[in-house]
């Protein structure tokens, strides 16, 4: 879909320096959890854009992205500007893009680092809604700008709801704990794995999958790029 102005429906705080941005679904737009979109705003007379991964289980009437931002950054930077939007504002949407997304797999395992928890909860919720089985391993903080290891997990409420619905959820605070968490939640290993996060986490997640008996070559992986400094 070419760039299309879409109306902001809600902006919710979902963690330290993290918000869920819900946008009215434009006509002709169709996305699955795990695909990503380009969001654009005009700042200082120039368009500024960034890619964000869909974190809602569907995009029927609205869709959601989860974004993190550095509270110490220039308030005119795109992240803080998106986080400061109000319902009724508009943002330009392009996409969706990507091939590391949910396609109806009956058993899913999502490994997420930092802001990667957005697509993780969306995929897990969609898997359960479709009658499947889902599991989530979340590496908190990771390299989320401005976050500390002691901060509550992003999307803590949705993670709790997934666990209450019977989906195994493991929250860890170090890369070294990933392999044990994968073994804990993966069961017999017959799950389609998904990985979302920055490059350092992606590498650690691949190693954790291998140690947990899941071939990392079969995983659907979306790297968010180099670890932020």
C-alpha positions in Angstrom: 0.0 0.0 0.0 1.3 3.5 -0.9 1.6 6.1 1.9 -1.8 6.7 3.3 -2.9 9.0 6.1 -4.5 7.0 9.0 -6.2 8.3 12.1 -4.7 7.6 15.5 -7.2 5.8 17.8 -5.2 5.4 21.0 -1.7 5.7 22.5 -1.2 3.6 25.6 1.8 3.4 27.9 2.8 -0.3 28.0 6.1 -0.1 29.8 9.1 2.1 30.5 9.6 4.4 27.5 7.2 2.1 25.5 3.8 2.8 24.0 1.3 0.9 21.9 0.1 3.1 19.1 -3.3 2.0 17.7 -4.3 3.3 14.2 -7.5 3.0 12.2 -6.9 0.5 9.4 -6.9 2.3 6.1 -9.0 0.9 3.2 -7.2 -1.9 1.4 -4.7 -2.5 4.2 -4.2 -6.0 5.4 -1.5 -7.1 7.8 -0.7 -10.1 10.0 1.1 -10.0 13.3 4.8 -10.0 12.6 4.7 -7.9 9.4 6.0 -4.4 9.7 4.9 -1.0 8.4 6.5 2.3 7.8 5.1 5.2 9.8 5.9 8.8 8.7 5.4 12.3 10.2 6.4 15.7 8.9 8.9 17.2 11.3 10.4 20.6 10.7 9.0 20.6 7.2 10.6 17.2 6.3 9.1 13.7 6.3 10.7 11.4 8.9 10.0 7.7 8.8 10.7 4.5 10.7 9.6 0.9 10.4 7.6 -0.7 13.2 6.3 -4.3 13.5 2.5 -5.0 13.9 1.8 -6.1 17.5 -2.0 -6.6 17.3 -3.5 -10.1 16.6 -5.3 -8.7 13.5 -5.9 -5.5 11.5 -9.6 -5.7 10.9 -10.7 -2.3 12.2 -7.5 -1.0 13.8 -3.9 -2.2 14.0 -1.3 -1.6 16.6 2.5 -1.2 16.7 4.6 -1.1 19.8 7.4 1.4 19.9 10.1 2.3 22.3 11.8 5.6 22.5 14.7 7.3 24.3 13.2 9.8 26.8 16.5 11.6 26.7 16.4 12.1 22.9 15.5 15.3 21.1 11.8 15.7 21.6 11.5 16.4 17.8 12.9 12.9 17.0 10.3 10.6 15.4 10.0 8.2 18.4 9.0 10.8 21.0 6.8 12.5 18.5 4.9 9.3 17.7 4.6 8.6 21.4 3.1 12.0 22.0 0.4 11.7 19.4 -3.2 12.1 20.5 -6.4 10.3 19.3 -7.6 12.0 16.1 -4.1 12.9 14.9 -2.9 11.3 11.7 0.2 9.4 10.7 1.2 8.2 7.2 1.2 4.4 6.9 3.0 2.4 4.2 3.1 -1.4 3.8 2.9 -4.0 5.2 6.3 -5.5 4.5 8.3 -8.5 5.6 8.0 -12.3 5.5 8.7 -13.2 9.2 5.0 -13.2 10.2 2.3 -15.5 11.4 0.7 -17.6 8.7 -1.7 -19.9 10.7 1.0 -22.1 12.2 -0.8 -24.3 14.8 2.0 -24.2 17.4 4.2 -21.1 17.8 7.2 -20.2 19.9 8.1 -16.5 19.9 11.5 -15.2 21.2 11.5 -11.5 21.8 14.1 -9.0 22.9 13.2 -5.5 24.1 10.6 -4.0 21.7 10.2 -7.3 19.9 7.7 -8.2 22.6 5.1 -6.3 20.5 4.9 -8.8 17.6 5.4 -11.7 20.1 2.2 -11.0 22.0 0.3 -10.3 18.8 1.4 -13.7 17.3 0.7 -15.6 20.5 -2.8 -14.0 20.9 -3.6 -14.8 17.2 -2.4 -18.4 17.6 -4.7 -18.9 20.6 -7.6 -17.2 18.9 -7.1 -19.6 15.9 -7.3 -22.6 18.3 -3.5 -23.3 18.3 -0.8 -23.4 21.0 1.5 -20.5 21.7 4.6 -19.9 23.9 6.7 -16.8 24.5 10.2 -16.2 25.7 10.9 -12.6 26.5 14.3 -11.1 27.2 13.5 -7.9 29.1 15.3 -4.6 28.6 17.9 -6.0 26.2 18.8 -2.8 24.3 15.6 -0.9 24.7 16.7 2.8 24.8 16.4 4.2 28.3 15.3 0.9 29.9 16.8 -0.8 32.9 16.8 -4.5 33.7 14.6 -3.7 36.8 11.8 -2.2 34.7 8.5 -4.3 34.5 8.2 -6.2 31.2 6.7 -4.3 28.3 3.1 -5.5 27.7 3.1 -7.1 31.1 -0.7 -7.2 31.2 -1.0 -9.0 27.8 1.7 -11.5 28.9 -0.3 -12.2 32.0 -3.4 -12.8 30.0 -1.6 -15.2 27.7 -0.3 -17.2 30.7 -3.7 -17.3 32.2 -5.0 -18.7 28.9 -2.5 -21.5 29.1 0.3 -20.2 27.0 3.7 -20.9 28.6 5.5 -17.5 29.1 9.1 -17.2 30.3 10.5 -13.7 31.1 14.3 -13.6 31.5 16.8 -10.8 32.2 19.9 -12.1 30.5 20.9 -13.8 27.2 22.5 -16.6 29.2 19.0 -17.6 30.5 17.4 -17.9 27.0 18.3 -21.5 26.3 16.9 -22.8 29.6 13.7 -20.8 28.9 13.3 -22.2 25.5 13.6 -25.8 26.8 11.1 -24.9 29.5 8.4 -23.6 27.3 9.0 -25.5 24.0 7.8 -28.9 25.1 8.6 -31.5 22.5 10.1 -28.8 20.2 7.5 -29.2 17.5 6.8 -25.5 17.2 7.4 -22.9 14.5 9.8 -20.4 16.1 9.8 -16.7 15.5 12.5 -14.2 16.6 12.2 -10.4 16.9 14.8 -8.0 18.3 18.0 -6.2 17.6 21.1 -8.0 16.1 22.7 -9.0 19.4 19.5 -10.6 20.7 18.8 -12.3 17.4 22.2 -14.0 17.6 21.6 -15.1 21.2 18.1 -16.4 20.3 19.5 -18.5 17.5 21.9 -20.1 19.9 19.2 -20.7 22.4 16.9 -22.4 19.9 19.7 -24.7 18.8 20.5 -25.5 22.5 16.8 -26.1 23.0 16.5 -28.6 20.2 14.9 -26.4 17.6 16.7 -25.9 14.3 17.3 -22.1 14.1 17.3 -22.3 10.3 13.6 -23.0 10.4 12.8 -19.9 12.5 11.2 -16.8 11.1 13.5 -14.0 12.1 13.2 -10.2 11.9 16.2 -8.2 13.0 15.6 -4.6 14.0 19.1 -3.7 13.0 22.3 -3.0 15.0 22.0 -2.7 18.7 21.3 0.9 19.7 24.2 2.7 21.4 
